[in-house]
Amino acid sequence: MLQFERFTLENGLRVLVHEDKATPMVAMNILYDIGARDEEPGHTGFAHLFEHLMFGGSVNIEDYDEPLQMAGGENNAYTSNDITNYHLQLPLQNIETAFWLESDRMLSLAFSEKSLEVQRKVVSEEFKEHYLNKPYGDAWHQMRKLAFTTHPYRWPTIGENLQQIEDAVLGDVKDFFFKHYRPNYAIMCIAGNVTVEQVKELSEKWFGNIPAGARAERNLPTEPRQEINRVMNVSADVPLDALYKAWHIGGRMTANYYAADLLTEIMGSGFASRLYQRLVKEEQLFSNINCYQTGSLDPGLLVIEGKIREGKTLEAANEAIENEIRRLLEGGVTEKELQKSKNKIEAMIAFEDMSLLSRANNLAFYELMGDAALINGEWERYQAVTEDSLLMAAKEIFRDGNCNTLFYRRKTEV
């Protein structure tokens, strides 16, 4: 069980403290409650662009990385459709360096045309490299547009298209920052051989004077219940045909989510999974196949995707997946399958808890979901899934009308 304490500064910054006296390091995780789902249509990709801009210099500190490296630290960040997260780790004796660096860029970025141009080019090149020029790179752009008609999950974190990133101007960037990068949008977790009093003193000193922003109520459009199966065909210069299938599942804190996560383990996670054993090893329809869920806060997707073997057809591969789903719905899962999937989840949770940085990250994330203490009940929520409840969830997820199929075809030479 992870122990922690919390307090909130007057400006709304929520602070979690996780004491671990066995480590000489300290981890700082700052989670901003801003992701790609909070962007406006026509101005997508800003949350991810800001992940890069936050390293381009702040109002009083020209270079973020150099002083952190001189203090023996390392850092990284990531953006999702739900959040933007920044984390660092450094020796305990240099803890104040972390507070100094992170508070200054929360106070204000430097906001120069040069920094914007540099980071805009970086993100544009990333878009081209991973989404335009990479085989199958646009598959999830296509699938999101197919599966979501209303909710902003219909565009990926990188942005809906390259033009919207290239068109970003400094005024838009400033507006986005002072709307979303305020202390009352942030959750900070400090983990290491620290005390609550020490963290409270440093938090007040470095973050206490940063003004809060006007917190607007999030009012995202709800994705309507899908009642008709959707199919999309695309073709591109790729080495093999590929198949992507996605079904809507419940949000992050619903029982349906935990059942869906266990289903992905049973159906297509690893060499012993049903889909791999039958469709890769026995029938040799796929060269590889995976099943996973998107892990999003709002209702997301359970996905099956795979590359088709040379000489096999997409239609045959699709029918084989449908057959496996029918077999699941008619026969359910065995007690052994369910227990094995739970064991894998339990091992994953235990492995994550070994890392100081992971603990800081996860505590901040569960605090965002409502209460950091939820992390201590995560394993019990998986344990509560039974063979019967798993089958009920599977029947709801794999119901007729809830499926989105993307046939990604290799261009044939004329």
C-alpha positions in Angstrom: 0.0 0.0 0.0 1.4 3.4 -1.0 1.4 5.9 1.8 1.1 9.6 1.1 0.0 12.9 2.4 -1.5 15.9 0.6 -2.0 19.6 1.0 -3.2 22.3 -1.3 -1.7 25.8 -1.8 -3.9 28.9 -1.9 -3.5 29.1 -5.6 -5.0 25.7 -6.1 -1.8 23.6 -6.6 -2.4 20.2 -5.2 0.7 18.6 -3.6 1.2 14.9 -2.7 4.1 13.7 -0.6 5.3 10.1 -0.7 8.1 9.4 1.8 10.6 6.7 0.9 13.6 6.7 3.3 15.4 3.9 1.3 16.5 6.1 -1.6 19.0 8.9 -2.0 17.0 10.3 -4.9 13.9 12.4 -5.1 11.3 12.3 -7.8 9.1 15.2 -8.8 6.1 14.7 -11.0 3.9 17.5 -12.2 0.7 16.5 -14.0 -1.3 19.2 -15.8 -5.0 18.5 -16.3 -4.8 19.3 -20.0 -4.7 17.0 -22.9 -5.6 16.8 -26.6 -9.3 16.3 -25.6 -9.3 19.9 -24.3 -8.2 21.4 -27.7 -10.6 23.2 -30.0 -11.4 21.7 -33.4 -9.1 23.4 -36.0 -6.5 24.1 -33.3 -5.4 20.6 -32.4 -1.9 19.5 -31.5 -1.4 22.3 -29.0 -1.1 20.1 -25.9 1.7 18.2 -27.5 3.4 21.3 -28.9 3.4 22.7 -25.3 5.2 19.6 -24.1 8.1 20.8 -26.3 7.7 24.5 -25.6 8.1 23.9 -21.9 11.7 23.0 -22.5 12.4 26.1 -24.6 13.2 28.5 -21.8 11.1 30.1 -19.1 10.8 33.7 -17.9 13.9 33.7 -15.7 15.7 30.5 -16.8 16.9 30.4 -20.4 17.9 26.7 -20.4 16.0 24.1 -18.5 18.2 21.0 -19.1 21.6 22.3 -18.3 21.1 23.3 -14.6 19.2 20.0 -14.0 22.0 18.0 -15.5 24.5 19.9 -13.4 22.5 18.9 -10.4 22.7 15.2 -11.4 19.2 15.0 -12.6 17.3 13.7 -15.6 13.8 14.5 -16.9 11.2 13.7 -19.4 7.6 14.4 -20.4 4.7 13.0 -22.3 1.3 14.1 -23.6 -1.8 12.0 -24.0 -5.4 12.8 -25.0 -6.1 13.4 -21.3 -3.1 14.9 -19.6 0.4 16.4 -20.0 2.9 15.1 -17.6 6.4 16.3 -16.6 8.7 14.3 -14.4 12.3 14.5 -13.1 14.6 12.7 -10.7 17.7 14.0 -9.0 19.8 13.5 -5.8 18.0 14.5 -2.7 20.5 17.2 -1.7 19.7 19.1 -4.9 15.9 19.0 -4.4 15.5 22.8 -4.5 16.9 22.9 -8.0 13.8 20.9 -9.1 11.4 23.4 -7.3 13.3 26.3 -8.9 13.1 25.0 -12.4 9.5 23.7 -12.4 8.1 26.8 -10.7 9.7 29.2 -13.1 8.2 27.5 -16.2 4.8 27.3 -14.4 5.1 31.0 -13.7 5.6 31.8 -17.4 7.4 30.6 -20.5 9.8 33.0 -22.3 7.3 33.2 -25.3 9.7 34.1 -28.1 9.0 33.8 -31.8 12.3 31.9 -32.0 11.4 29.3 -29.5 8.0 28.8 -31.1 9.6 28.4 -34.5 12.2 25.9 -33.2 9.6 23.7 -31.4 7.1 24.0 -34.2 9.7 22.6 -36.6 10.5 19.8 -34.2 6.9 18.8 -33.9 6.3 19.1 -37.6 9.2 16.8 -38.3 7.9 14.4 -35.7 4.5 14.5 -37.5 6.2 13.8 -40.9 8.5 11.1 -39.6 6.0 9.1 -37.5 2.7 9.8 -39.1 3.1 10.7 -42.8 6.3 8.9 -43.9 6.2 5.9 -41.7 4.4 2.8 -43.0 1.0 2.5 -41.3 1.7 5.9 -39.6 -1.7 7.4 -40.3 -3.6 4.3 -39.3 -4.7 5.8 -36.0 -5.6 9.1 -37.6 -8.0 7.1 -39.7 -9.3 4.8 -36.9 -10.0 7.7 -34.6 -12.0 9.5 -37.2 -13.9 6.2 -37.9 -14.6 5.3 -34.2 -15.4 8.8 -32.8 -17.9 11.1 -34.4 -18.3 13.6 -31.6 -15.8 13.3 -28.7 -12.4 15.0 -29.1 -10.7 11.6 -29.0 -11.4 11.7 -32.7 -8.0 13.4 -33.2 -4.7 12.0 -32.0 -2.3 13.8 -29.5 0.0 14.9 -32.3 -2.8 16.8 -33.9 -5.5 16.3 -36.6 -3.2 17.5 -39.4 0.2 19.0 -39.9 -1.2 22.4 -41.1 -2.8 23.2 -37.7 0.6 22.8 -36.1 2.4 24.9 -38.7 -0.3 27.6 -38.4 0.2 28.1 -34.6 1.0 31.7 -33.8 2.5 33.2 -30.6 -0.8 34.7 -29.5 -2.6 31.3 -29.6 0.3 29.8 -27.6 0.2 32.4 -24.9 -3.6 32.1 -24.6 -3.3 28.3 -24.3 -0.6 28.6 -21.6 -2.3 31.0 -19.3 -5.6 29.2 -19.6 -4.3 25.7 -18.9 -0.8 25.8 -17.3 -2.0 27.4 -14.1 -1.3 25.9 -10.6 -5.0 25.1 -10.1 -4.7 22.8 -13.2 -1.7 21.0 -11.8 -1.0 18.2 -9.4 2.6 17.8 -8.0 3.9 14.7 -6.3 7.2 14.6 -4.5 8.6 11.2 -3.7 11.7 10.3 -1.8 13.4 10.7 1.6 11.5 13.9 2.3 9.1 15.1 4.9 5.8 16.8 4.5 7.1 19.9 6.3 10.1 20.1 4.0 8.0 19.8 0.9 5.4 22.3 2.2 8.1 24.9 2.9 9.6 24.5 -0.6 6.2 24.5 -2.3 5.2 27.7 -0.6 8.5 29.3 -1.4 8.7 28.5 -5.1 5.1 28.0 -6.2 3.0 29.9 -3.6 3.1 33.3 -5.5 2.2 31.9 -8.9 -1.3 33.3 -9.7 -4.2 30.9 -10.2 -6.2 30.9 -13.4 -9.9 30.9 -14.0 -10.8 27.3 -13.9 -13.5 26.6 -16.5 -15.8 23.6 -16.1 -14.9 20.9 -18.6 -17.9 20.2 -20.8 -16.8 17.8 -23.5 -19.3 16.3 -25.9 -20.3 12.8 -25.1 -19.7 10.2 -27.8 -23.1 8.7 -28.8 -23.6 5.0 -28.3 -22.6 3.3 -31.6 -25.3 1.3 -33.1 -24.0 0.5 -36.6 -20.8 -1.2 -37.5 -18.4 1.0 -39.5 -15.9 0.0 -42.1 -13.1 2.1 -43.8 -10.8 1.1 -46.6 -7.5 2.8 -47.1 -4.5 2.0 -49.3 -0.9 3.0 -49.0 2.6 2.0 -50.0 3.2 -0.6 -47.2 4.8 -4.0 -47.2 1.8 -6.0 -45.9 -2.0 -5.5 -45.6 -3.0 -4.7 -42.0 -6.3 -5.0 -40.1 -7.4 -2.7 -37.3 -10.6 -3.3 -35.3 -11.9 -1.2 -32.4 -14.9 -1.4 -30.0 -16.0 1.2 -27.5 -15.5 0.4 -23.9 -16.2 2.1 -20.6 -14.3 5.0 -19.0 -11.3 4.6 -16.8 -13.1 4.1 -13.5 -15.9 1.8 -14.7 -16.1 -2.0 -14.1 -16.3 -2.4 -17.9 -12.8 -0.9 -18.2 -11.2 -3.5 -15.8 -13.0 -6.3 -17.6 -11.8 -5.0 -20.9 -8.2 -4.8 -19.7 -8.4 -8.4 -18.6 -10.0 -9.4 -21.9 -7.1 -7.9 -23.8 -4.7 -10.0 -21.9 -6.6 -13.2 -22.6 -7.3 -12.4 -26.3 -4.1 -10.9 -27.6 -1.4 -10.0 -25.2 1.7 -12.3 -25.7 2.5 -15.6 -27.4 0.1 -17.6 -25.2 -2.9 -15.5 -26.0 -5.9 -16.9 -27.9 -5.5 -14.7 -31.0 -1.7 -15.4 -31.3 -2.0 -19.1 -30.8 -4.9 -19.6 -33.3 -4.4 -16.9 -35.9 -0.6 -16.5 -36.0 0.7 -19.9 -34.9 -2.0 -22.4 -36.1 -3.8 -20.8 -39.0 -0.9 -18.5 -40.0 -3.2 -15.7 -41.2 -1.3 -12.9 -39.3 2.5 -12.3 -39.0 1.7 -10.6 -35.7 -1.4 -9.6 -33.8 -2.1 -7.6 -30.6 -5.1 -6.7 -28.5 -5.1 -3.8 -26.1 -7.2 -0.9 -24.7 -6.5 2.8 -25.0 -6.5 3.5 -21.2 -8.3 6.8 -21.6 -10.2 8.6 -18.9 -13.3 9.0 -20.9 -14.8 5.9 -22.6 -12.1 4.6 -25.0 -11.5 1.6 -27.2 -10.5 -2.0 -27.1 -8.4 -2.7 -30.2 -7.2 -5.7 -32.1 -4.7 -5.1 -34.8 -2.3 -7.2 -36.9 -0.3 -7.5 -40.1 -1.5 -10.1 -42.6 0.8 -12.8 -44.0 1.8 -12.7 -47.6 -0.7 -14.6 -49.7 -3.6 -14.3 -47.1 -6.5 -11.9 -47.5 -7.8 -9.2 -45.2 -11.3 -10.7 -45.6 -10.2 -14.1 -44.3 -8.2 -12.5 -41.4 -11.2 -10.4 -40.4 -13.5 -13.4 -40.5 -11.0 -15.3 -38.3 -11.1 -12.6 -35.7 -14.9 -12.5 -35.8 -14.9 -16.3 -35.3 -12.6 -16.0 -32.2 -14.9 -13.4 -30.8 -17.9 -15.6 -31.3 -16.0 -18.5 -29.6 -15.4 -16.2 -26.6 -19.0 -15.0 -26.4 -20.4 -18.6 -26.7 -18.0 -20.3 -24.4 -16.6 -17.6 -22.1 -13.2 -17.8 -20.5 -11.7 -20.5 -18.3 -10.8 -20.0 -14.7 -7.2 -20.7 -15.6 -7.2 -18.0 -18.3 -8.8 -15.4 -16.0 -6.3 -16.1 -13.2 -3.4 -16.0 -15.5 -4.4 -12.6 -16.8 -4.9 -11.3 -13.3 -1.4 -12.6 -12.4 0.1 -10.6 -15.2 -1.7 -7.5 -14.1 -0.6 -8.0 -10.5 3.0 -8.4 -11.6 2.8 -5.3 -13.7 1.4 -3.3 -10.7 4.2 -4.6 -8.4 6.9 -3.9 -11.0 5.6 -0.3 -11.4 5.7 0.2 -7.6 9.4 -0.6 -7.6 10.2 2.7 -9.4 10.2 5.9 -7.4 9.3 7.9 -10.5 6.4 5.5 -11.4 5.0 5.9 -7.9 5.1 9.7 -8.1 3.5 9.6 -11.6 0.8 7.1 -10.6 -0.1 9.0 -7.4 -0.6 12.2 -9.4 -2.7 10.4 -12.0 -5.0 8.8 -9.4 -5.4 12.1 -7.7 -6.6 13.5 -11.0 -9.1 10.7 -11.2 -10.5 11.8 -7.9 -8.3 10.6 -5.0 -4.7 9.3 -5.0 -5.8 6.7 -2.5 -7.6 5.0 -5.4 -4.2 3.5 -6.4 -4.3 1.2 -3.4 -7.6 -0.3 -4.5 -6.6 -0.9 -8.1 -5.7 -4.6 -7.7 -9.0 -5.3 -5.9 -10.9 -3.9 -8.8 -9.2 -6.4 -11.1 -9.8 -9.1 -8.5 -13.5 -8.4 -8.5 -13.9 -9.5 -12.1 -15.3 -13.0 -12.3 -15.8 -15.4 -15.2 -19.5 -14.4 -15.4 -18.9 -10.6 -15.2 -16.1 -10.9 -17.8 -18.5 -12.6 -20.2 -21.2 -10.0 -19.6 -18.7 -7.2 -20.3 -17.5 -9.1 -23.5 -21.1 -9.3 -24.7 -21.5 -5.6 -24.3 -18.2 -4.7 -25.9 -18.4 -7.1 -28.8 -22.1 -6.5 -29.5 -23.2 -6.0 -33.1 -23.1 -2.3 -34.0 -20.2 -1.4 -31.8 -17.4 -2.4 -34.2 -15.1 -0.2 -36.3 -13.0 -2.0 -38.9 -10.1 -0.4 -40.8 -8.8 -2.4 -43.8 -5.4 -1.0 -44.5 -4.4 -2.3 -47.9 -1.1 -2.5 -49.7 -1.2 -0.6 -53.0 -1.0 -3.0 -55.9 1.2 -2.3 -58.9 -0.7 -1.5 -62.0 
